Amino acid sequence: MSDTALAALFAVFIWWFSTGIVLLLNGMQRRAYKFSLFTSSALAVAALVALNHTANQTTTAAVYCAFTCALLVWGWHELSFLTGWITGPRTTALPAAYRQGHEWHRFIESVRAILWHELGILAVGVLIIAMTWGAPNQVGTWTFIVLWSMRTSAKLNLFFGVRNLSEEFLPPHLAYLSSFFRRRAMNPLFPFVVGAASLALAWMVLRALEPTADATTVLGLTLVGTMLALA
């Protein structure tokens, strides 16, 4: 098996494995949330330290480490949100009057429902960029930015309306969030998001295929590109 194929399989495996772990921890009884959050927080701190350590290393191990650490940090954000620990100042369903109209009011209330979570992602994203600024190993930063960008686009598409909703993944204490979703066959943002992501993925593939691309660059692009394709 080629190094590129192995990297793609690794990205697929660790993405679904980490997603399953987050869902498993989130599905535990509420009294176990403290343990889940403590474990996840400790891993996230360790991952940030490792990201800072590997930023100036361009070995194969450093690239894989940076990619994995970015996912660990992202997993902490996901778990902190799904457990209801970090969400937003609004913790109740959207009033019925806002569901039929008043798009601006609906948008403001939707932002309030996830505000602390979004600010937390922003703060950690800025921290990662600052730690790796100018360093040769940017795989962790690319991975976090891809996850951030695609998750933001997903939230916007849920706001504007999509065909299929995964409301069953919302735990009972976050059920009120479904009131902010809208179900539609299509919304104007969706094709632009898919188009932009496809163009970014195509650029990564072409960049990786360049004869001048070194092995670690190809490895990094494969890992991040696979993540973008999954997103």
N, C-alpha and C positions, 0 to 999 in steps of 0.2 A: 504494500500500500504506500502511495506517495505521501510526502510530508504535508502537501496541500489537502489531500483527502482526509488525512488523519486529523488535521487542524479543524476542518469543517465538521467532522464527526464529533470531535471534542466539544466544539461550540454548541452543537445540537444537544449533546448529552447533558452538558453542564447547565444549559438553559432550562431544559425540561426537568432535570433533577432538582435544581434549585427552586424552580416554580413549585414542584411537588412538595419540597420540604417546607416552603413558606405556607402552602395551603394546609399541610399536615399540622404545622405548629398553630396556625390560625384556627384549625378545627378542634383544637384541644379545649377542655373546659376552661372557663374564664379564670379560675383560680390558678391555672397553669400559665397564664399569660405573662406573669412576672418572670418566670423562668425562661420562657421563650424570648422575651424582650431583653433580658440580661444576657443570654447566650448570644443573641443576634448582635447586640450592642458591642459586646466584647470582640466578636469576629469582625465587626465593621471597623472598630478602632485598630485592630491588628492589620486589617486590610489597608487602611489608610497609611499606616507605618510602612507596610510592604510596598505600597505604590510609590511612596517617597524614596524608598531604598532602591527600587528597581528602575526609577526614572532615568538614571544615567547608565544603565546596563542594556546592551543590545543582544544578549545571548538568547538562545531559544527558550531556556528556562525562565528568563526575565520577562519575555514577551507573554508566555503562558501565565506566569504569575500575575502580571499587570492586568491581563484580561480577567482572570478569575477573581482578583481582588475588587475590580470594578463591579463585578456581579454580586459579590458579597456585600459591598456597600449599598448597591441598589436593592438587594434583598432586605436589608435593614429598613430602608425607606418603605418598601412594600408592606413588611410586617407591622411596622409602627402605625401605618395607616389602617390596615385591615383589622388590627386589634382595637382600633379606636383611640389609640394613645395620642397620635398626632393627626388631627383632621383639620378643623377650622372652627371659627366662633359660632357658626350656625350648626346646630345638631338636631334640627327638626325638619320635617318634610316641607316642601315648597307649598305655599298656600294655593288653593285651587284657582283663585283669581289670576295668579301669575302663569298658570299652565296653559291658558288659552290665548294669552296675548302678553303685552308688556314685555317684549323680548329683552329690553335693556334691564328691567327689574329682575327678570329671570336670570340673566347673565350675572348680575351683581350678587344675587343670592346664591347662585351656583359657585361663584368664586369664594364667597364667605364659607361655604360648606367644606372647602378643601384648602383654605388659605394657608394655615400653618404648615400643612404638608408641602405645599408648593414652595413656600419660603425656605423650608428645610432642605428641599432638593436644590434650590438655588444656592443656598449657603454652602452646601457640601460640594456642589459643582464648581463654584468659584474657588473653593479650597483646593480641589484636585487640580484645576487649571493652574493655580498659583504654585502648587508643589512641583508640577511637571513642566512649568514654563521654560522653554528653551532647551529642555532635555531631549536626548535622542529617542527615548522610548515613550511614545505618546499613545500606546495601545490602550492603556487604562483610561486615559482621557477621552479618546475616540469612542470607546465602548460606552462610557457614562453619557456622553453627549448623544450618541445614537439612541440609547434607552430613554433618555430625557426627551428628546425630540419626538420620538414615535409615541411615547406615552402621552405627551401633551397633545399631539394630533389626535390620538384616540379619544382623549377627554373632550376635545372640541367637537369631534364627530358625534360623540354621544350627546352633546348639548344640542347640536343642530339636527340630529336625527339619523339613525341608521336602521337597516333592515332587521338585523339580529342583535339582541341584547343578551348579555350573560348575567342577568340579575340573580340567578341562582347561586353565583359565587359570592354574593354579598352576605356577610354574616348578619344575624338578626339585629345586632346593635347598630348596623349601618344600613338597614333596610330603607331608611328614609331617603337615602341617596337616589334610589330609583325614581323618585318623584321629579328629579331634575333631568332625567333622560327623556329623549323624544324618539319615537319610532317612525321612521320614514323609509321609503324605498331607496332614496338617494338624497344627498344634500350637496350644495355647490362646492363645498370645501373638499369632499372626499376624492374626486378625481385628481385635483391638484396635489393633494398629499401623496397619493399613490404614485403620481407621475414624478414628483420631486424625489421621492424615495427610490424609485426605479432608476432615475438618472444618476443619483448618488451611488447606487449599487453598480451600475454600468461603469461609472468612472473608476470605482475600486477594482473591478474585474480587469479593465483595460490597463490600469496602473500596475496591477500584479503581473500582467502578461508581458510587460515591457522587458526587453532583453537586459536592460541595465538595472532592473530591480534586484536588490540583493535578497538573500534567503530570509532574513528577519523581517524585511519590509513585506515580502510576499506572505509570510506567516501572519503578521499583524493584520494585513488587509484581508486575508482569508477569515480570520477569527471575527473581525469587526463586520466584514461583509456578510458572513453567515448570520450574524446577529441581526443585521439590518434586513436580510431576506426573511428571517423568521418574524421580525416585527411587522 
